[in-house]
Amino acid sequence: MTIFNLSKREKLLLALLAVLFLLITGYRHIYRPLLAELKGLEAKVAKTEGLLARKSQLLDGSKDIEEEYRRKEETYQELLKLLPDNKDLPTLLLQLEGALAACEVSLLSLESLGAEREGDYALYSLRLNLRGSYGDIAAFLEELAAFPRLVRPVELNLFGGGAGTMVQANLYLEAFYLPGDGEKM
């Protein structure tokens, strides 16, 4: 049986089936993949728009970043002013003596534990044996926080004094300074 032997109605039905087959095949193999690709591209565009929005916010905030950098640089320069360019131990001892006297804390002994380099700066370690009340020792630690030189309390050990209010304390301090060229540690 050939196509030429079919009736006009059968040819029309066969043509409709062929068109329907082409439409279904075109939909499944051409239109759906293109639609999926379009949705993928739309998602990429949305992601890129979000990324651009975040980057434009960063650019808008660049003045804030510049201001923050300027403040950090000022703070860094102020801290550098607090670092002497040598150990300057006599000045440090005078400052400690003044702070101890202001807080009514007695210095029982002072021991130098040496210096060590830490990158661009160095630190000088001291151990102080103190005697005073809890409040006086706490006031001395507050004085250290407002010290005109960068010092860091590393360790504090308190020993009770029995029935009285006086206690003994071992305090380990680190005083920072900028080492000179060729300084040995």
SELOTOR-85914 format. One record per residue: residue in one letter; z, y, x of N, C-alpha, C in turn. Coordinates in steps of 0.2 Angstrom, whole numbers, plus 5000, padded with zeros to 4 digits. Example, Ala and Ser with C-alpha at 12.3 -4.5 7.8 and 13.67 -1.06 7.14 Angstrom:
# residues 2
A503949725066503949785062503949845066;S503549895064503649955068503950005064;
END
This chain:
# residues 185
M500049945004500050005000500050065004;T499650115003499550175007499750235003;I499750285006499950345002499450364998;F498850354999498250374995498250344989;N498450284989498450244982499050254978;L499450304979500050324975499850374970;S500150374965500050424959500250484962;K500050534958500250604959501050614959;R501250584954502050584953502350554959;E502150494961502450464967502450504973;K501850534974501750574980502250634980;L502250664974502750714973503450694975;L503650644972504350614973504450594981;L503950564984503950554991503950614995;A503650664993503650734996504350764996;L504650754990505350784989505850744993;L505750684993506150644998506150665005;A505550675007505350695014505750765015;V505650805011505950875012506750865012;L506950825007507650815007507950785013;F507550735016507750705022507750755028;L507250795028507150845033507750895033;L507950915027508550965026509150935028;I509250865026509950835028509950825036;T509350805038509350795046509450865049;G509150915047509150975050509851005049;Y510150995044510851015043511350985048;R511250915048511750875052511650885060;H510950895062510850895069510650965072;I510551015067510451075070510951125067;Y511051135061511451185058512151175060;R512451115059513151105060513351115068;P512951095073513051105080513051185081;L512551215078512551285079513151325076;L513351305070513951325067514551315071;A514651255074515251245078515151285084;E514551295087514551345093514651415091;L514451435086514651505083515351515083;K515751465080516451475079516751475086;G516551435090516851435097516751495100;L516151525100515951595103516451645099;E516551645093516951695089517651685092;A517951625093518551615096518651645103;K518051635107518051665114518051745114;V517651765109517651845108518351865106;A518651835102519351855099519851855105;K519851795109520251795115520051845120;T519451865121519251915126519551985123;E519451995117519652055114520452065115;G520852015114521552015115521652025122;L521351995127521452005134521252075136;L520752105133520552175134521052225132;A521352205126521852245123522452245127;R522652195130523252185135523152225141;K522552225144522352255150522352335149;S522052355143522052425141522752455140;Q523252405138523952435137524252435144;L524052395149524252405156524052465159;L523352485158523052545160523452605157;D523552595151523952655147524652665150;G524952605152525652605155525652615162;S525052635165525052635173525452705175;K525452755171525852805172526652785173;D526852745168527552715168527652675174;I527152645177527252605183527252645189;E526852695189526852745194527552785194;E527852795189528452835188529052785191;E528952715188529452665191529452655198;Y528852655201528752645208529052705212;R528952765209529252825212530052825212;R530252805207531052795206531252745211;K530952685212531152635216531152655223;E530552695225530552725232531052775233;E531252815229531752865230532452825231;T532552775227533152735228533152695234;Y532652675236532552635243532752685249;Q532452745248532552805253533352825253;E533652825247534352845247534752785250;L534552725249534952665252534852665260;L534252685262534152685269534552745273;K534752795269535152845272535852825272;L536052775268536752745269536752695275;L536252675278536252625283536252665290;P536752665294536752695300536252655305;D536052695310535552655315535952625320;N536552615320536952565325537552545321;K537952505325538552475321539052525319;D539052575323539552635322540252615320;L540552565323541152535321541752585321;P541752635325542352675325542352715318;T541752745316541652775310541852735304;L541652675304541752625299542552615298;L542852605304543552595304543952655301;L543752715303544052775300543952775293;Q543352755290543252755283543652705280;L543752645283544152595280544852615280;E545052645285545752675285545952725280;G545452765279545552815273545552785267;A545152735265545152705259545752665258;L546052625263546652595263547252635261;A547252695265547852745264547752775257;A547152785254547152815247547352765242;C547252695243547452645238548152615240;E548552645245549152615247549152545248;V548652525252548652455254548752455262;S549152405264549252405271548752355275;L548552375281548152335285548552295290;L548552225289549052185293548652165300;S547952155299547552135305546852145303;L546452155308545752165308545452125313;E544952085311544552045316543852045315;S543452065321542752065321542451995321;L541951985317541651915317540951915319;G540751975322540151975325539552005321;A538952015324538352035320537851985320;E537451995315536851955315536251995311;R535651975313535052015311534851975304;E534652015299534351985293533652025292;G533152005295532552045294532552115297;D532452165293532352235295533052265296;Y533552235294534252265295534752205298;A535252235299535752185302536452195299;L536852145299537552155296538052135301;Y538652175301539252165305539752135301;S540052085302540552045298541252065301;L541752075296542452095298542852055293;R543452035296543952005291544552045292;L544852065286545452105285545952075282;N546552075285547152045281547552105278;L547652105272547952165268548552145265;R548952195263549552185259549652245254;G549752225248549752275243549852245236;S549952285231549952255224549252235222;Y549252195216548552175214548152235212;G548452285209548152345207547852385213;D548352385218548152425224547552395227;I547552325228546952295231546352295227;A546352295220545852305216545552375216;A546052425217545752495218545452505225;F545652465230545252465236544552435236;L544552385232543852355231543352405227;E543652445223543252495219543052555224;E543552565229543352615234542752595238;L542752525240542252495243541552505240;A541552505233540952505229540652575230;A541152625231540852695231540852725238;F540852675243540952685250540352725252;P540352775257539852815260539352765264;R539552705265539152665269539052595265;L538452565266538352495263538852445266;V539352425262539752365264539752315258;R539852255259539852205254540452155255;P540852155250541452105251541152035249;V541251995254540951925254541451875251;E542051885253542551835250543251865250;L543651855245544351885244544751825243;N545251815247545751765245546451795245;L546751785239547451815238547951765238;F548551785241549151745242549751775239;G550051745234550651775231551151785235;G551551845234552151865238552851835235;G552851795231553451765228553651815222;A554351835222554551865216554351935215;G554151975221553852035221553152045218;T552952105218552252125215551752125221;M552052125227551552125233551252055234;V550552065236550252005238549852015245;Q549651965248549351965254548651945253;A548151975256547451965254547051955261;N546551905261546151905266545451925263;L545151975266544552005264543951995269;Y543451965268542851965272542352015270;L542152065275541652115273541052105277;E540552135275539852135279539652215278;A539652245284539352315284538652315287;F538252345283537452345285537352405289;Y536852395294536552445298535852425300;L535452475303534852465305534852455313;P534652395315534752385322534252425326;G534452445332533952475337533452425340;D532952455343532452405346532852375352;G532752305352532952265358533752255358;E534052275352534752255351534852185351;K535352155355535452085354536052075349;M535952015346536451995341536951945344;
END
